[in-house]
Amino acid sequence: MRAHARWRRRRPLRTRLALACTAAVAVVALGISAAAFSIVRYELNHQLDQHLTQQATLVQQQHRDQGPQVVYGECNFLAAPACAQIVSADPGKAPTEQYLLPVTPDTRQVANRQRAGYFTDLTIGGHPARMLTTPMIAAPPGTRQAVQVALRADSVQEGVRQAGALMAAVAAAGLLLAAVLGRAVARTALAPVARLTRTAERIADTRDAGLRIELPPGRREDELTRLAGSFNTMLGELEQSVAAQRRLVADASHELRTPLTALRTNAELLARADRLTEGQRERAAAALHRQLREVTGMVNDLIELARDEEPQPLLEQVAVGRLVEHCVDTARGHWPAIAFALDNDADGAAGHGSAERTVPGVPARLARLVSNLLDNAAKFSPPGATVEVRLTAGLELTVRDHGPGISPEDLPYVFDRFYRASAARALPGSGLGLAMARQIAHAHGATLTAEAAPGGGALFRLRLPG
């Protein structure tokens, strides 16, 4: 059993499938051949038995009033009539001519009506023959007799042998055809698997996720083709993931290079503090602290972006109205030169306080989402401008600024990591705030979109699940 299991592990799937198909077809071919041989043999023997029965009936009709005797005694030739004799149940009553066919106690029992008729295979003159022993129906009154009839069986046995040889040849041809068809079926059926295997091996060797499995023309909807299509889809997702990872690393390296260089410069400058004035030391220390905060914030943002889903144990019902009000109050403290106008339509439209409108989520993460939108609007607003914040009864939050707005060529990329429009190059920030906002929205089942506001400025629209 273990050897069989080892053999199965070592053999390729194509070989195992070919052997299975061959075995299945071979079993069917052998079964059909065996059944056909049995039918032919039965029919030939049945025809011989019917001929013997007809001969026995003919003897009974022609010799009904006669005693024990040898009726026909010449059956050494195939063309000769059947050997026939009448046997009495009384052993003492024997014909003057010696019986040619064997008379046994079973024959006497048939004559005495103690046993039914039967067929026997025997040899006559060195040739195979078949004999029928049956009761004499029309025997003279007061007598009990049996009729024995025999015929040469050479032709029947020769026919059986020829049928056996023919069926053996058919079975052998069936086995050969089964092997050829099994190999062909295995090759055709496993062609998508072979392509999948070659593609997977090439990807493992080259680490190129851009490779794809060639699908057959017409896209037949079978299991293996669907498997190949699913594998191609998985490769596409893997390619996008690898590309996004490489882009993230490259962007992070680029964004971190400048603050790290500034950190090193200020650190080297503070290392020669004895050569600096008090004011120079204070400015260098403040710059060093500011740059450390920027790097720390960027690293924390990257860690947050690496998390795609919110931890389930932290989910709770969050009051949207109170959350937005808290975020707006916090933004007013961070951006004193910007006015924040909050319009909470959820109060009157819902018929109760907006604090009662809740959504499942992580409060800290939702607050981060709203704060990022408010900070982005304030960053692009000129001093003294107003950021308009509105929460509707349908739990749709809009944040609009009156800054330069978003150009059409920048609009598709505003939520990409580290993407910064040309107008925002000189502004503080790492380009991760909006990317983090969209990720948080997606993790909470919400949608976040950006558009150009009528009359100028940018408008961000957050639709929370109701």
LUMDOBA-823268 format. One record per residue (C-alpha): residue number from 1; x, y negated, z; residue in one letter. Coordinates in Angstrom, 1 decimal. Example, Ala and Ser with C-alpha at 12.3 -4.5 7.8 and 13.67 -1.06 7.14 Angstrom:
<recs>
i|c1|c2|c3|aa
1|12.3|4.5|7.8|A
2|13.7|1.1|7.1|S
</recs>
This chain:
<recs>
i|c1|c2|c3|aa
1|0.0|0.0|0.0|M
2|2.8|-2.4|0.9|R
3|4.7|-1.5|-2.3|A
4|1.5|-2.2|-4.3|H
5|1.2|-5.6|-2.6|A
6|4.8|-6.4|-3.3|R
7|4.3|-5.5|-6.9|W
8|1.3|-7.8|-7.2|R
9|3.3|-10.7|-5.7|R
10|6.2|-10.2|-8.1|R
11|4.0|-9.8|-11.3|R
12|2.9|-12.9|-13.1|P
13|-0.8|-13.7|-13.1|L
14|-0.9|-13.3|-16.9|R
15|0.4|-9.7|-16.5|T
16|-2.0|-8.8|-13.8|R
17|-4.9|-10.3|-15.8|L
18|-3.8|-8.4|-18.9|A
19|-3.6|-5.1|-16.9|L
20|-7.0|-5.7|-15.4|A
21|-8.6|-6.4|-18.8|C
22|-6.8|-3.3|-20.3|T
23|-8.0|-1.1|-17.4|A
24|-11.6|-2.3|-17.7|A
25|-11.7|-1.7|-21.5|V
26|-9.9|1.6|-21.1|A
27|-12.4|2.8|-18.5|V
28|-15.2|1.9|-20.8|V
29|-13.5|3.6|-23.8|A
30|-12.8|6.7|-21.9|L
31|-16.3|6.8|-20.5|G
32|-17.9|6.5|-23.9|I
33|-15.6|9.1|-25.4|S
34|-16.3|11.5|-22.6|A
35|-20.0|10.9|-22.9|A
36|-19.9|11.4|-26.7|A
37|-17.9|14.6|-26.4|F
38|-20.3|16.0|-23.8|S
39|-23.3|15.2|-26.0|I
40|-21.7|16.8|-29.1|V
41|-20.8|19.9|-27.2|R
42|-24.2|20.2|-25.7|Y
43|-25.9|19.7|-29.1|E
44|-23.8|22.4|-30.8|L
45|-24.4|24.9|-28.0|N
46|-28.1|24.0|-27.9|H
47|-28.4|24.7|-31.6|Q
48|-26.7|28.1|-31.2|L
49|-29.0|28.9|-28.3|D
50|-32.1|27.9|-30.3|Q
51|-30.9|30.2|-33.2|H
52|-30.5|33.0|-30.7|L
53|-34.0|32.4|-29.3|T
54|-35.5|32.5|-32.8|Q
55|-33.7|35.7|-33.6|Q
56|-35.0|37.3|-30.4|A
57|-38.5|36.2|-31.2|T
58|-38.1|37.7|-34.7|L
59|-36.9|41.1|-33.3|V
60|-39.8|41.2|-30.9|Q
61|-42.3|40.6|-33.7|Q
62|-40.8|43.2|-36.0|Q
63|-40.1|46.0|-33.4|H
64|-42.8|45.5|-30.9|R
65|-43.9|49.2|-30.9|D
66|-40.5|50.8|-30.9|Q
67|-38.4|52.1|-28.1|G
68|-34.8|51.4|-27.1|P
69|-32.5|51.1|-30.1|Q
70|-29.8|49.1|-31.9|V
71|-31.7|46.9|-34.4|V
72|-28.8|45.1|-36.1|Y
73|-25.3|46.3|-35.3|G
74|-23.2|44.4|-37.8|E
75|-22.1|41.0|-36.5|C
76|-18.4|41.0|-36.9|N
77|-18.7|38.4|-39.7|F
78|-19.9|34.8|-39.6|L
79|-22.4|35.4|-42.4|A
80|-23.8|38.6|-40.8|A
81|-27.2|38.5|-39.1|P
82|-27.3|38.5|-35.3|A
83|-26.5|41.7|-33.4|C
84|-29.7|42.8|-31.8|A
85|-30.7|45.7|-29.6|Q
86|-33.7|46.8|-27.4|I
87|-32.8|48.0|-23.9|V
88|-35.2|49.9|-21.6|S
89|-35.5|49.2|-17.9|A
90|-35.0|52.9|-17.3|D
91|-31.3|53.9|-17.6|P
92|-32.4|57.4|-18.6|G
93|-34.0|56.1|-21.8|K
94|-31.1|55.4|-24.2|A
95|-31.1|55.3|-28.0|P
96|-29.4|57.9|-30.1|T
97|-27.0|55.3|-31.3|E
98|-24.6|53.8|-28.8|Q
99|-25.3|50.2|-27.7|Y
100|-23.0|47.6|-29.3|L
101|-23.7|44.9|-26.8|L
102|-22.9|45.3|-23.1|P
103|-25.7|46.5|-20.9|V
104|-25.4|45.6|-17.3|T
105|-27.6|45.9|-14.2|P
106|-28.7|42.3|-14.9|D
107|-30.0|43.5|-18.3|T
108|-32.1|46.2|-16.6|R
109|-33.5|43.5|-14.2|Q
110|-34.5|41.3|-17.1|V
111|-36.2|44.3|-18.8|A
112|-38.0|45.1|-15.5|N
113|-39.2|41.5|-15.2|R
114|-37.1|41.0|-12.1|Q
115|-35.0|38.2|-13.6|R
116|-35.5|35.5|-16.2|A
117|-33.6|35.6|-19.5|G
118|-30.1|34.2|-19.7|Y
119|-27.3|33.4|-22.0|F
120|-23.8|34.9|-21.9|T
121|-20.5|34.1|-23.5|D
122|-18.6|37.3|-24.6|L
123|-16.2|38.6|-27.2|T
124|-17.2|40.9|-30.1|I
125|-14.5|42.4|-32.3|G
126|-11.9|39.9|-30.9|G
127|-14.1|36.9|-31.8|H
128|-16.0|34.6|-29.4|P
129|-19.8|35.2|-29.4|A
130|-22.8|34.1|-27.4|R
131|-25.6|36.5|-26.3|M
132|-29.2|36.0|-25.2|L
133|-30.9|38.6|-23.0|T
134|-34.7|38.1|-22.7|T
135|-37.7|40.2|-21.7|P
136|-39.5|42.2|-24.4|M
137|-42.9|40.5|-24.4|I
138|-44.7|42.9|-26.9|A
139|-43.3|46.2|-25.5|A
140|-45.3|49.4|-25.9|P
141|-47.9|50.2|-23.1|P
142|-46.3|51.5|-20.0|G
143|-42.7|50.5|-21.0|T
144|-40.5|47.6|-19.8|R
145|-37.8|46.5|-22.2|Q
146|-35.3|43.7|-22.8|A
147|-34.0|42.2|-26.1|V
148|-30.4|41.3|-26.5|Q
149|-29.3|39.1|-29.4|V
150|-25.7|38.0|-30.1|A
151|-24.1|35.6|-32.6|L
152|-20.5|34.6|-33.5|R
153|-19.6|31.3|-31.8|A
154|-16.5|30.5|-33.8|D
155|-18.0|27.6|-35.7|S
156|-19.5|26.1|-32.5|V
157|-16.2|26.3|-30.6|Q
158|-14.3|24.9|-33.7|E
159|-16.8|22.0|-33.8|G
160|-16.3|21.4|-30.1|V
161|-12.5|21.4|-30.5|R
162|-12.8|19.0|-33.5|Q
163|-15.1|16.7|-31.5|A
164|-12.7|16.8|-28.6|G
165|-9.8|15.9|-30.8|A
166|-11.8|13.1|-32.5|L
167|-12.9|11.7|-29.1|M
168|-9.3|11.9|-27.8|A
169|-8.1|9.9|-30.9|A
170|-10.9|7.4|-30.3|V
171|-9.9|7.0|-26.7|A
172|-6.2|6.6|-27.5|A
173|-7.2|3.9|-30.1|A
174|-9.4|2.3|-27.5|G
175|-6.5|2.2|-25.0|L
176|-4.2|0.6|-27.6|L
177|-6.9|-1.9|-28.6|L
178|-7.6|-2.6|-24.9|A
179|-3.9|-3.4|-24.3|A
180|-3.8|-5.8|-27.3|V
181|-7.1|-7.4|-26.4|L
182|-6.1|-7.6|-22.7|G
183|-2.9|-9.4|-23.6|R
184|-4.7|-11.8|-26.0|A
185|-7.4|-12.5|-23.5|V
186|-4.9|-13.2|-20.7|A
187|-2.9|-15.5|-22.9|R
188|-5.9|-17.4|-24.1|T
189|-7.7|-17.6|-20.7|A
190|-4.5|-18.7|-18.9|L
191|-3.3|-21.2|-21.5|A
192|-4.5|-24.2|-19.4|P
193|-2.9|-22.7|-16.3|V
194|0.3|-22.2|-18.2|A
195|0.2|-25.9|-19.3|R
196|-0.6|-26.9|-15.7|L
197|2.3|-24.9|-14.4|T
198|4.8|-26.3|-17.0|R
199|3.6|-29.9|-16.2|T
200|3.9|-29.3|-12.5|A
201|7.4|-27.9|-12.9|E
202|8.5|-30.8|-15.1|R
203|7.1|-33.3|-12.5|I
204|9.0|-31.4|-9.8|A
205|12.2|-31.6|-11.9|D
206|11.9|-35.1|-13.2|T
207|9.7|-36.7|-10.5|R
208|7.8|-38.4|-13.3|D
209|4.1|-38.7|-12.2|A
210|3.2|-40.1|-15.7|G
211|3.1|-36.7|-17.3|L
212|-0.3|-35.2|-18.1|R
213|-1.6|-31.7|-19.1|I
214|-2.7|-31.4|-22.7|E
215|-6.4|-30.7|-22.8|L
216|-7.9|-28.6|-25.7|P
217|-9.7|-30.6|-28.4|P
218|-13.4|-30.9|-27.8|G
219|-13.1|-30.8|-24.0|R
220|-14.7|-27.4|-23.4|R
221|-16.4|-27.5|-20.1|E
222|-15.0|-24.3|-18.5|D
223|-13.5|-23.9|-15.1|E
224|-9.8|-24.0|-16.2|L
225|-10.4|-27.1|-18.4|T
226|-12.1|-28.8|-15.5|R
227|-9.1|-27.8|-13.3|L
228|-6.7|-29.3|-15.8|A
229|-8.8|-32.5|-16.0|G
230|-8.9|-32.7|-12.2|S
231|-5.1|-32.2|-12.1|F
232|-4.7|-35.0|-14.6|N
233|-6.9|-37.2|-12.4|T
234|-4.8|-36.3|-9.4|M
235|-1.6|-37.2|-11.3|L
236|-3.1|-40.5|-12.3|G
237|-3.9|-41.3|-8.6|E
238|-0.4|-40.1|-7.6|L
239|1.2|-42.3|-10.3|E
240|-0.8|-45.3|-9.1|Q
241|0.2|-44.5|-5.5|S
242|3.9|-44.2|-6.4|V
243|3.8|-47.4|-8.4|A
244|2.0|-49.2|-5.6|A
245|4.6|-47.9|-3.1|Q
246|7.5|-49.0|-5.3|R
247|5.9|-52.4|-5.9|R
248|5.3|-52.8|-2.2|L
249|8.9|-52.0|-1.3|V
250|10.2|-54.3|-4.0|A
251|7.9|-57.1|-3.1|D
252|8.6|-56.7|0.6|A
253|12.3|-56.7|-0.1|S
254|12.0|-59.8|-2.1|H
255|9.9|-61.6|0.4|E
256|12.1|-60.6|3.4|L
257|15.3|-61.6|1.7|R
258|14.8|-65.4|2.1|T
259|13.7|-65.4|5.8|P
260|16.4|-62.9|6.7|L
261|19.1|-65.1|5.0|T
262|17.8|-68.1|6.9|A
263|17.9|-66.1|10.1|L
264|21.5|-65.1|9.5|R
265|22.4|-68.7|8.6|T
266|20.8|-70.1|11.8|N
267|22.3|-67.3|13.9|A
268|25.8|-68.0|12.6|E
269|25.2|-71.7|13.2|L
270|24.2|-71.1|16.8|L
271|27.2|-68.9|17.2|A
272|29.3|-72.1|16.9|R
273|27.0|-74.0|19.3|A
274|30.1|-75.7|20.9|D
275|30.6|-77.7|17.6|R
276|27.0|-78.8|17.4|L
277|25.2|-81.7|19.0|T
278|22.3|-81.2|21.3|E
279|19.8|-82.2|18.6|G
280|21.4|-79.8|16.0|Q
281|21.3|-76.9|18.5|R
282|17.6|-77.6|19.2|E
283|16.7|-77.8|15.5|R
284|18.6|-74.6|14.7|A
285|17.0|-72.7|17.7|A
286|13.5|-73.9|16.6|A
287|14.2|-72.8|13.0|A
288|15.4|-69.5|14.3|L
289|12.3|-69.0|16.4|H
290|10.0|-70.0|13.5|R
291|11.7|-67.6|11.1|Q
292|11.5|-64.8|13.6|L
293|7.8|-65.4|14.0|R
294|7.4|-65.3|10.2|E
295|9.4|-62.1|9.8|V
296|7.5|-60.5|12.8|T
297|4.2|-61.6|11.3|G
298|5.1|-60.2|7.9|M
299|6.2|-56.9|9.4|V
300|3.0|-56.6|11.4|N
301|1.0|-57.4|8.3|D
302|2.8|-54.6|6.4|L
303|2.0|-52.2|9.2|I
304|-1.6|-53.2|9.1|E
305|-1.8|-52.8|5.3|L
306|-0.3|-49.3|5.6|A
307|-3.5|-48.2|7.4|R
308|-6.4|-47.5|5.0|D
309|-9.1|-46.5|7.5|E
310|-10.3|-47.8|10.8|E
311|-9.8|-45.5|13.9|P
312|-13.2|-44.0|14.6|Q
313|-12.9|-44.2|18.4|P
314|-12.6|-48.0|18.1|L
315|-15.8|-48.5|16.2|L
316|-18.7|-50.4|17.9|E
317|-21.6|-52.6|17.0|Q
318|-20.2|-56.0|16.3|V
319|-22.4|-59.2|16.6|A
320|-21.6|-60.9|13.3|V
321|-22.9|-64.4|14.2|G
322|-20.9|-64.6|17.4|R
323|-17.8|-63.2|15.7|L
324|-18.0|-65.9|12.9|V
325|-18.5|-68.6|15.5|E
326|-15.5|-67.5|17.5|H
327|-13.3|-67.4|14.4|C
328|-14.4|-70.8|13.3|V
329|-13.7|-72.3|16.8|D
330|-10.2|-70.7|16.7|T
331|-9.5|-72.0|13.2|A
332|-10.4|-75.6|14.4|R
333|-7.7|-75.3|17.0|G
334|-5.1|-74.0|14.5|H
335|-6.0|-76.5|11.8|W
336|-6.9|-79.8|13.5|P
337|-6.6|-81.8|10.3|A
338|-9.3|-79.7|8.6|I
339|-13.0|-79.9|9.4|A
340|-14.9|-76.6|9.5|F
341|-18.7|-76.8|8.9|A
342|-20.6|-73.6|10.0|L
343|-24.1|-73.0|8.5|D
344|-25.7|-70.0|10.2|N
345|-28.9|-69.2|8.2|D
346|-29.3|-65.9|9.8|A
347|-30.8|-67.5|12.9|D
348|-34.0|-68.8|11.4|G
349|-34.4|-66.3|8.6|A
350|-34.2|-63.3|10.8|A
351|-36.5|-64.7|13.5|G
352|-34.0|-64.1|16.2|H
353|-30.4|-65.1|17.2|G
354|-27.7|-64.2|14.8|S
355|-25.8|-62.6|17.7|A
356|-28.4|-59.8|17.5|E
357|-27.4|-59.0|13.9|R
358|-24.8|-56.3|14.3|T
359|-22.7|-54.1|12.0|V
360|-20.5|-51.1|13.0|P
361|-16.8|-51.9|13.0|G
362|-13.7|-52.8|14.9|V
363|-14.1|-56.3|16.4|P
364|-10.4|-57.2|16.2|A
365|-10.1|-56.2|12.6|R
366|-13.3|-58.0|11.5|L
367|-12.1|-61.1|13.3|A
368|-8.8|-60.8|11.5|R
369|-10.7|-60.6|8.2|L
370|-12.7|-63.8|8.8|V
371|-9.6|-65.6|10.2|S
372|-7.6|-64.8|7.1|N
373|-10.3|-66.2|4.9|L
374|-10.5|-69.4|7.1|L
375|-6.7|-69.8|7.2|D
376|-6.5|-69.4|3.4|N
377|-9.2|-72.0|2.9|A
378|-7.5|-74.4|5.3|A
379|-4.1|-73.9|3.8|K
380|-5.3|-75.0|0.4|F
381|-7.4|-77.9|1.6|S
382|-6.1|-81.4|1.6|P
383|-5.9|-83.2|5.1|P
384|-9.4|-84.4|6.1|G
385|-11.2|-82.0|3.8|A
386|-14.0|-79.7|4.9|T
387|-14.1|-75.9|4.8|V
388|-17.7|-74.8|4.4|E
389|-18.7|-71.6|6.2|V
390|-22.1|-70.0|5.7|R
391|-23.6|-66.8|7.1|L
392|-26.9|-65.8|5.5|T
393|-29.7|-63.5|6.8|A
394|-28.5|-60.8|4.4|G
395|-25.1|-60.7|6.3|L
396|-23.3|-62.5|3.5|E
397|-20.5|-64.7|4.6|L
398|-19.1|-67.4|2.2|T
399|-16.0|-69.5|2.8|V
400|-15.5|-72.5|0.5|R
401|-12.7|-75.0|0.3|D
402|-12.2|-78.2|-1.7|H
403|-8.6|-77.6|-2.7|G
404|-7.2|-77.0|-6.2|P
405|-9.2|-73.8|-6.7|G
406|-8.1|-70.6|-8.4|I
407|-7.1|-70.7|-12.1|S
408|-8.7|-68.0|-14.4|P
409|-5.3|-66.3|-14.9|E
410|-4.7|-66.0|-11.1|D
411|-8.2|-64.9|-10.2|L
412|-7.7|-61.1|-10.9|P
413|-4.6|-61.0|-8.7|Y
414|-5.6|-63.1|-5.6|V
415|-6.0|-59.9|-3.5|F
416|-2.8|-58.2|-4.6|D
417|0.0|-57.9|-2.0|R
418|2.6|-60.6|-2.0|F
419|0.9|-62.3|-4.9|Y
420|1.1|-66.1|-4.8|R
421|-0.1|-68.5|-7.4|A
422|2.2|-71.1|-8.8|S
423|0.4|-73.8|-6.8|A
424|1.0|-71.9|-3.6|A
425|4.7|-71.3|-3.9|R
426|5.6|-74.2|-1.6|A
427|3.0|-73.4|1.0|L
428|3.7|-71.2|4.1|P
429|2.7|-67.6|4.1|G
430|3.7|-64.2|2.8|S
431|0.9|-63.5|0.3|G
432|-0.5|-60.7|2.5|L
433|-3.5|-62.4|4.1|G
434|-6.0|-61.9|1.3|L
435|-4.8|-58.3|0.6|A
436|-5.3|-57.5|4.3|M
437|-8.8|-59.1|4.2|A
438|-9.9|-57.0|1.3|R
439|-8.5|-53.8|2.9|Q
440|-10.4|-54.5|6.1|I
441|-13.6|-55.2|4.2|A
442|-13.2|-52.0|2.2|H
443|-12.6|-50.0|5.4|A
444|-15.8|-51.4|6.8|H
445|-17.9|-50.7|3.7|G
446|-18.1|-54.3|2.8|A
447|-17.2|-56.1|-0.5|T
448|-15.0|-59.2|-0.7|L
449|-14.8|-61.2|-3.9|T
450|-13.3|-64.5|-5.0|A
451|-14.5|-67.0|-7.5|E
452|-14.1|-70.6|-8.6|A
453|-16.5|-72.9|-6.7|A
454|-18.8|-75.3|-8.6|P
455|-17.2|-78.7|-8.5|G
456|-13.8|-77.5|-7.6|G
457|-12.2|-75.4|-4.9|G
458|-12.3|-71.7|-4.2|A
459|-15.2|-69.6|-2.9|L
460|-14.8|-66.3|-1.1|F
461|-17.9|-64.1|-0.7|R
462|-18.0|-61.3|1.9|L
463|-21.0|-58.9|1.8|R
464|-21.3|-56.9|5.0|L
465|-23.4|-53.7|5.1|P
466|-26.8|-54.4|6.5|G
</recs>
